[in-house]
Each structure stands twice: as structure tokens, then as C-alpha cells.
Amino acid sequence: MTEARFIPVTKWNDHHAWPPIGGLRHLIFFADKNGFKPAFKRVGRRVLVDERKFFEIVKAQGAGD
């Protein structure tokens, strides 16, 4: 198993085209309600995205089907 990669929200689009940063911030704001909470880690004021968990949740929710 590969090590988890945590990407700062501001650098997300350097690695992935989707979602745009505005969409990612929307997912973060509503993370308690939309099921994405496990994919986001807060370190002080910074929010990091657990890349692997993020795409596992996307797949589990059936996005793109």
C-alpha cells in the first residue's frame, strides 16, 4: 500500500484538474453533511486533502457513473 499524500487545498489544481478549488472549498464547508469529512485534515488553519480518501469517497458516491 502506498503512503497517503496530503495536498494543501491551494495546491490541489497543481495535481488534479477536478474539482476546481472553489468546488473543493464547497465540499470542505459542507463536509459534515456530504460524506467528505474523512478526506480533509485540518492542521491549524490549513486544510489538507487526503488524496486517496478523497477519490475513494468520490468512487463510493458514484460520481461519474
Number of C-alpha atoms within 10 A of each C-alpha: 3 5 6 11 12 17 18 16 19 13 12 19 15 9 9 10 9 10 13 13 15 10 11 16 15 12 18 21 13 12 15 11 10 12 15 21 18 13 19 21 16 10 8 6 6 10 17 19 24 17 17 14 18 17 14 13 17 13 12 9 13 9 9 6 5
